[in-house]
Amino acid sequence: MHEHDVVVVGAGGAGLRAAIAAQEEGADVAIVSKLHPVRSHTGAAEGGINAALRDGDSWEDHAYDTMKGSDYLGDAPAVEALCKESPEEVIQLEHWGMPFSREEDGRVSQRPFGGLSFPRTTYAGAETGHQMLHTMYEQVVKRGITVYDEWHVMDLAVTDEEDPADRTCHGVVAYDIQRGEVDGFRASGGVILATGGMGQVFDHTTNAVANTGDGVAMAYRAGVPMEDMEFIQFHPTTLPSTGVLISEGVRGEGGILYNEKGERFMFEHGYANNDGELASRDVVSRAELTEVNEGRGIEDEYVHLDMRHLGEERILDRLENILHLAEDFEGADGLTEPMPVKPGQHYAMGGIETNEHGETAIDGLYAAGECACVSVHGGNRLGGNALPELIVFGKRAGHHAAGKEMGEPEIPTGKSGDWEPAEYEFEVAVGTVGDRGPAAADGGAVASDAEGLLEAEIERARERVEDLLARKGRNHAEIRSKVQKTMTANVNVFREEEGLKQSLSDLREAREAYTDVAVSDPSRTFNTDLIHTMETRNVLDIAEALTMGALARREFRGAHWRKERQERDDENWLKHTLVSWNDGEPELWYKPAILEGEAKTYEPKVRSY
């Protein structure tokens, strides 16, 4: 068993920043990751980091843009923390050596991004996440922080009191992919989940194969609520054949969207008369799909993104990586022809419910980054706000877990504040299937001390691995494919009640099938079949909670479009959706959004661009 003060699960932007922050406070820190840190998906982020750095801009304006972009479902304490602290974090990255793009006078460059009232997106060409990831990994190496890479964390070691608020997290249990063995990691100070996104719930996504929502599902099964899972961002510019991302930076530099008739439809068809291509991502994605659905798409699938008019010098200086992606995956030369693009799943606004210090409802358990919901993005994330979230809230979680005094949080967790039960009956059973099996293993074990708890969890995890390797049954791939297809068909940009119900029914069948899942590869080391089988359990739990929230939220807000409800309903739905596992029986409930900020209240207004 390995013992540390703070254990960080995941080594992307949030995980690295959390580990550095905890180490700065004097903690003995370890990072446990199923990937080597520089392979983390943060490296695929292209566009930039929003920060109010220049005269004429302010954190207050950034906060207003963020709250408007969230469709007024962001929580003001989190939004304001992000916008206040992002500038100092960007400057810290620059001091650590991050090679930001520069203006001729030496200042860090900033470009316009969708939904922003000021060009405040700092960037490093079109590979900002890659540069940020390597910059922070250098700091981890420099500081001697222990990294256990290629360890797949299976479960949290959490006590099993009836009320999740009384539970404590003492560590994690993980499978060493190289050795093929299960071991435990005890954390005397806290466990920080920084496991990233859950794009593998869908079959057309910008996310990597590793983005299976592991941290969200583990926390959920341990008793932490999932928050606002129905709010999924579909990025408007992904390559049709692969889902590879084409940065919003292309539109920020002046790229133009055209339909099959050569019309600049964002303006000509009135989707965003003021901001056009730089409207928020949910607006642009719906516009593109509307063009396709109404017969103005190219090959009935995509639209064109044109950057030829920017000129070769500017493209090579600021967007060179985009040229390679378009050429390699679509055979399109961005210097001489437009690129095909269509919406693809990109980001989860929802996740593990936390407060602004990264704390969850379970003592000793934290979350930061895309796996967490603080909530800073509400119903829709603005481009350029993901990377500052990683560094701002990763730092905050690391400091708090290491014992830094940070004051009382303003955002409640669990059922500690105002909340209300959901008045919605699902027509399909949700949650566990029959006796608890591989698809329904909860976090939580009975033990009188932390070491005994971890030993019990280690033994249970070993039994699970042995069972999966020994039994005969279905391959996880057919089950995961069923999940991805129904989610893409029915829980996509445009959502209808019957489609959502169909998806919930399909997910029930997939969950039943998963009770017979087995691993065909009997090897112990580097067994990707085993890892993917365990990940598919997480995909199932997340897809179900996401669909439950989408069915119950009967309004159109942010990225959540409902055919039956074409207007935002602030009177009834200015609140967060929460789903709790409750020992295998998902419970849906709500808590109010917090719009009262430090010096103002963010009054909901019509969100137009």
N, C-alpha and C positions, 0 to 999 in steps of 0.2 A: 504494500500500500504506500502511495506517495502522499506526503504531507506538506502543505504550504499555508501561508496566511490567506492568500487570495488566489482562487483558481478562475481563470478566464477561459470560457469555452468559445472558440472561434478566433481566427487570427486575421480578419479583415480590418478595415479602418477603425471600427468601433472597438474591436478586441485589442488591437495594438495600442490605441490611445488609452484605453482603460488600464492596460498593463503598465504603461509608462507612468500614468497618474498614480496608480497604487504604489509603484516602486518609488516615486518621488516622495511619498508619505512614509517611506521606511518599511513597507511591507515586503515579505518574501513572496514573490509572485510567480505563478506558472501559467503558461498558455497551453491549452489542450485543443488540438485542431485536427480534423480529418484530412486537411490539406496542408502542404507546406505554406507558410504565411504569404509568400509572394504569388501563390496560385489562387489566393482568395478572390472572390468575384468583385471586390472593390476595384481591382485592377482593370475591370472592363468599363468603369465609369469614364465617360469621355468629356462631358460638357464643362463643368466647373464648380466653383464654391462661391456661393453668395455671401458677400460681406460688405457692409457700409464703410468704405475706406476713404472716400474722397469728399472734398468740399461740395456742398450741394446735395449730399446724401446723408441719411441718418438711420440709426437703428429703428427709430420710430416709424419711418417710411417703410423700411424692410418688414417690420412687424405688421403694419397695415396691409401691405401686399400679400403677406403670408396668410393672414386671417381671411382676407378676401378670397385668395386662392383656395383656401380650405372650405369655402362655402359656409363659413362661420361655424364650423364644427371643431376647429382647433381650440385648445385650452390656453388662455392668455398667459398664465405663468410660464408655460413651456415655450410658447411662441416668443415671448419677450426674452427669455433666457437665451434662446437660440440666436436672436438678432443682436442682443447686447454683446455676447461672448464670441461670436463668429470672427469679428475683426482681429481680436487678440490671438485667436487660434490660427488664423491665416498668417499673421506676422510670425507666430511661433514656428509654423512650418517653414517659412522663408528663412528664419534664423537657423533651422535645422538643415537647410540646404536644398529645399525643394525648388526645382528649376522652373519657376513661373515664367510665362511669356511676358515680355517687357515692351514698353513703349520706347520711342527713341530717346526720351529724356530720362530713362532708367526706371520709371515707375512700373509697378506690376500692372499688366494689362487687365482691363475689364470690358466685357461685352454684354450686349442686351440679351435677355432671355425672356421666355414667355411669362406674361403676368407681372412683370416687374415695371415699376414706374421710373427706374433709373438703371443704367447699365452697370450693375454691381457684381457681375459674375466673373470672378478671377479664374484663370485657367492656365494650363500648361499644354499648349497646342490642342489636340483632340484626344489627349491621353492623360487627363488630369488625375483620375483615380490611380492609374498605374504609377505615376510619379509620386503621389501621396503615399501609396502603399509601400514603395521602396524606401522613401524617406523615413517613414516611421519604423520600418523593420530595421533599418540601420541603427536607430535609437535603441531598439530592443536588444540587438546584438551588442552594441556599445555598453549598455548597462548590465549585461550579463543575465538578463531575464531568461529563466528556463522555458524552453519550448518543447513540448511533446507533440511532434507533428505525425500525421498519419495514425491518429487515435480517433476512433469513432465513438463519441459519447452516446451511450444507450439510454441512460436514465439518471435522474437526480436522486440523491440520497436524502429523503425528506421524511420527517416524523409523520405519524398518521392520526393526529388529533382530528376530531370530527369537524371542527371549524378551521378552514385553511388559515385564518388569521392567527391561530395558535400554533401552527406548524413551524418547524425550523429546518432549513437546508444545511446539511453538514458536508456536502461534497457531491461528487459525481462518480458514475461507474462507466468505464469505457473499454472498448475492444481495440487491442493493439493490432492494427492491420498487418504489420510486418511479422510479428511473432505469432499471431493467431490466438492470443490469450486475453482474458478479461482481468482487469485490475481496477482498484479504486483510487480516488484522489480526494483526500480529506482537506477541507478548507476551514480553518479556524475563524477567519474573518468574514468570508463570503464567497459565493459563486456568482460570477457575472456571465450571463448568456449574451453572446454577440455572434450569433450563428447566421445572420443574414436573412435573405428572402426565401420565398416559397414558390418560385415560378414553375417548378415541375408539376404543380397542380394542373397546369395548362399545357397543351401540346404546341402552341406557338408562343414562344417567350424569348426575351432577351437574356434570361437568366441561364447560368451554367447548369450542367447536369447535377452538380452537388447541391443546388439550392432547393432543398426538400423540406424546409421549415422545421428542422429538427428541434431547435430550441423552443419554438412556439409550442410544438406538440408536447414536448417533455414537461414544460411548465404547466400546460393545460391539464395534463393527466395528473400532475402533482397537486392541483387545486387552484392554480392562478388563473383568473379569468382571461380569455381572449377578448380584445376590444376592437370594435369597428372592422371586423374581418371582411364585411361586404364591400369595403371600399378598396378596389383594385385599380391601379393605374395601368392603362393601356397606352404605351408610347406611340405617337402618331407616325414615327419614321423608323420602321424596321425593315430589313430586307425580306422579301416575300418567301424566298426558298429556305431560309435558315432561322429567321428571327433575330439575326445579328443587328445590333443597334447602330443607327446612323444619328450621330449627336445632334441635339437641339442647337449646338453651336453653328451648324450649317445655316439654320434659319436665323440665328442670332447675327451671323455675319452678312445676311441679306439673301439667303436662299429662298426660292419661290416654289410654291406648290401649284401644279397644273393638273387639270383633268384630261380626259381623252379628247375633248374638243379644243384643248389649248387654252381653256379659261382659267384665270387666276381666281379660283372659286371661293377662297376665303373672303374676298372682297365682292366679286361679281354676284355671288349667290347670297350675300348678306350674313355669313356666319359670324364674322368679326369685322365690322365696318371700320373700326379704329385701328386695331392691332394686327389684323390679318393673320399671317403665319405665326405671329408671336402672341396669339391668344394662349390661354392656359391649355395644358395638354389634353384635358378631357374634351374641351371644345373642339380642338383640331381633330382629334381622333373621331369624334362623332361626325364632323363635317366630311372627312374622308370616306367613312363608311356609307354615309348618306349618298355621296356622289356615286360610289360603286353600286349601291342598292337601286339607285334611280337610273342606272344604265350609262352613267358618264365616266365609269372607271375604265382603266386600260386592261384588256383581257378579262373584264368582269372581276378583277381582283385587287388592283392597286392604282395609285396615282403616281405622278412624276414629281421628283424634287430636283430642281435645277439650280446649280451654282456656277455654271459656265461663265456668266457675266461678271463674276467676282475677279476673274483674271488668274492666270497661272501663278504669279508671284504671291498673291495673297492666299490662294488655296494652299500652296506648298508651305507657306509660312505658318498658317494657322489650322489647316485641316488636312494635312498630308495623309494622316492615318485613314481618313474617310475614303480617299482615293484607292488605297490598297484594299479596303473592305469591299467596296463596290466592284472593283475589278476581280478580286479573288472569288467572291461568292455569286456575283450576278453577271460578270463579264461586261460591266458598264464602265466606260472611261469618263469619270466625272469632269474632266477638263473639256471634253468635246460633246458630251451627251448627258441628258438628265438621268437620274437614278430612280429605279422603281422602289416605292415604299408603301407600306400599309401598317395599320395599328397592330401591335403585339403586346402581350402581357409583359409588364416591365417592373412593377413595384407594388408592394403591399403597404398601404397607409396604416392598416391595422396591425395588431400583434399582441404581444404580452403586455398586459396593463401595468404601467409603472407610474410613479410620480416623477417630479423634475429632478430628483436625486438618483433616479434609476432603480429605486426600491420597488419590489413587488409586494403583494399581500402576504407573502411568506417571508418570515424573518431570515436574513442571511442570503436571500436570493435576489439578484439584480438582473436587469436586462438593458441593453443599449443598442442603438442602430436600427436597421430595418426590422429585426425580429421584435422590437419593442414598439409600444404605442404609448406616447407620453401625455397627450396627443399634440404633436406640433403640426401635423399635416391635415388633420381633419378628414374632409371628404375628397380632397385632391391635393397632391403635392406639387409645388412649383418646381420647375427645373432649376437645378443649382442649389436646392435646399437639402438634398440627401447627404452630400459630403460634409457640410457643416454640422448636420445632426450627428454624424458619426463621431466627429472630434469633440464637439461640445458636450454631448451626453455620455460619450465614452469616458471623457475626462471626469465628468461629475460622478459617474458610477464608480470609477476607480478610486477617486478621492474618498467617497463615502464608505466604500467597502473596506478601505484601509484605515478607517477610523477618524477621518477629518470631520470636525464639527462644521455643519453646513446649515444649521437652523431648521426650524420646522417647515416641512413642505406644505404648499398650498393646495396641491392636488391629492385628493384621497385615493386610496386603493382598496379593492374589495368592497364589501358592503359596510364600510365604515362611515360613509356620508349619506347624502340623499340618494335613494335608489327606488326603483319601482319594478315589480314583476311584469313580464311581457304577457299581454293578453292575446296569445296566438296559439292555435292548435295545429300541429303538423299532421298531415294525413298519413305520413309514413313514419314508422318507428325510427328513432335515432339512437345513437350510442352503441353500447355493447351488443353482441349477438350471443345469446345463450350463455353458457359458462364462460368465464374469462379465459381467453386464449391469447395467441400472439397479437391479435388486433386490439386487445383491451387491457393490457397490463398497466396498472396504475403506478404512479410514484407513491411512495409511502410504505414504510415497514415498521414493525414493532421492535423496539430495542430500548434498553435502559440508558445507553450512552452512545455517543457519536461513533465510536469505533465499532461497537456491536451493530449499529444501524448500517454502516458501510459494509461490514462483513455479510450481513443478511442480503443486502442489495447485490453484492458481488456474486453470491451463490445463486440468487434468482436469475441474474443475467447469464451466468454460465449455463444454467439449466436451459434457458431459452435458446442459447446458441446451439447446445447439443441437440435439443429437440428439432430445431430447424434443419440441422445437418443430417439427422438420422431419419426423419420421417419422409414419406412419399406424398406427393400432392402437386398442387398447381404452381406454375412459375409466376413470380411476382409481376413479370413484364406484361402479361395479358391483363392483370388486374389494374395495374397502373395505367395502361393504355385506355382501358374503359373509363377510368376516372378522368383522364386528360381530355378525352373526346367529348364526354358529356359536359364537362366544365367549359370547354371552348365553344361548344354548340349552344349552351343554354345560359351560361353565367358570364358572358362576354361584355362587350361595350353596350349592346342593346339587350335588355332583359324583359321577359314577359312572364306572367304568372304561371302559365301552363308549362313553359320551358323550365322554370325554376323547380316546379314540382316534379317534372320528369327527371331532372338532374338529381334531386334528393332520392327519388326511387332508384335510379341507376346506382347511386352511391351506396344505398342499402344492399343492393345485389353484390356490389364489389366488396363491401365489408363482410358479407356472408361468405363470399368466395375466399377471402383472405384467411378465414379460420382454417382452411385446408392448404395454406401456402407451405411450400417446402423449397429447399435449396438444392439444386442439381449438382453443383460443384462441391465435392467432398473435401477439398483442400482446406488447410488451416491458414495459410498465409496469402496475403493479397487476394482474398476471395471477394471480388467485386459483386458476385451474385448474392453472397450473404449480406454485404453492406446495403445493396440496393433493396433487398427484401425487407430489411429492418427500416430503411428509409420510407418504403411504401406504406408502412403503418402510419407514419407521420403525415404523409400526403393524404391518406384517407381521413384522418381526424380533422385536418385543416380544411379540406374540401367540404366536409359536412358542415362544420361551423360557419364557414363562409356562405354556403348556400342557405343555411337557416337564417342568418342575418339578412341576406338579400331578399328572401321571401317575406320576412316580417316587416322590413322597412318599406312602408307604402308611401313613398314620395320619390321625387327626383332631386338629388343633391349631389353636387360634385361629380365624381366618376360613377355614381350609382344612378343609372337611368332606368326608369320603369315605364313601360308603355302605358300601363293603366293609370299612372300618376304623373302628369306632365309638369307639375309645379313643385317647387320647394315649399314645405309646410312647416314654417317655424313655430306655429302654435302647438303642434303635436310632436314634432320630430327634431327639435333642437336639443338632441340628447345622443349620448353614445350607446351603442349596442354592446352588451357584454354576454359572453357564453361561458358558463362554468361547467366543468366535467361532472362533478358530484358523484364520484364512485361509479362512473360509467353511464350515467344518465344526464345528458346535456340539459342545462337550464338556461333559458334566455331571460335577460333582464336589462334594465337601462339606468343610466345616471346622467344628470344634466351636464351640458357643455359649460365651461367656465369662460365667460366673455369679459369678466372684470379684470382689467390689467392694472399696472402700477399707477397710472395716472389717468386712465380713461377706460370707458366701457366700449367694446367693439360692437356697435349696433348693426345687426344684419341689414344689408342693402341688396338691391338687385345686382347680380354679378354679371356685368357686361364688359366686353372688350372691343 
